[in-house]
Amino acid sequence: MKTRDSIFIPHLEEKIHTDFVHRPHPIFFELEDYAREKNVPIISPASGAVLQNLLSLVQPKHVWELGTGIGYSTLWMMFGSIGSKYTSLDRNEKQASVLDESIQSAFGESAPSLHRIDAWALDYMYGNVQTWKEADFFFIDCDKVTYPELWDLIFFHVPKGTRILFDNMLWHGRVLDPNSDKPSDKAVLATWKRVKESGASFTLFPVGDGILLTQKN
């Protein structure tokens, strides 16, 4: 996986991932090795464990994931709630297809329901509102520049009680620089502003690069 700035003091995050995260299946180690070899970004193992536990508590009916990657985060969620229906969207079909084999390895015939979509997240969500507006759980980990617009679109259409999660909401510590001109930096800060002004309840989990859990009230 790509090396990125950590929000933790040196060596602490490595210690967390090595000694303090329980992986429920060997497939997670395999995908972590794959991500390192292919230089593919994935959420941190600690972030995955948070997702698993959130899903186990919420038990959502329908999870929409925007940004499949290689399906590492998808599997963590599935281990939290095997009875949920999953829709996962990514523009890189070849990369996302890694998930298909991983699910079979992890679950076999008892695999959760999954529908994968090959598309750009923002374009698809605008063009297919009817397919997702009743979903009760969203995990968003795609292009950061789309975060503010995705928030506006999803938050407007979904019913009260829906949970919307974003990854990378500490953005490698760059949220400390409000004057940055980088589009991704500005987008993450803009998303924070929208969330805080929306009236939604929210909690930041300072694991990985920061997972933001919101709920529409």
Number of C-alpha atoms within 10 A of each C-alpha: 16 12 9 10 11 17 18 15 7 9 9 12 19 13 11 14 16 12 9 12 16 12 16 13 14 10 16 19 12 12 19 20 13 14 18 14 11 11 12 15 16 22 20 21 26 20 22 26 21 20 23 21 16 16 21 16 11 13 18 21 14 18 26 23 25 25 23 30 27 26 22 25 25 25 24 23 26 25 23 22 22 19 16 18 17 24 20 24 25 23 17 16 16 12 14 21 17 16 23 13 10 19 20 13 14 18 15 11 9 11 15 19 13 18 11 18 18 16 16 16 21 16 9 13 19 12 9 10 14 10 9 18 17 14 20 21 25 24 24 26 22 22 14 21 17 17 24 19 15 19 19 14 16 19 21 12 13 19 16 12 14 19 24 24 21 22 23 20 26 24 21 17 16 18 16 12 11 10 10 13 9 9 11 17 23 20 18 23 22 16 22 19 12 16 21 13 9 15 12 18 14 16 11 15 16 16 24 25 22 21 24 22 19 23 20 18 12
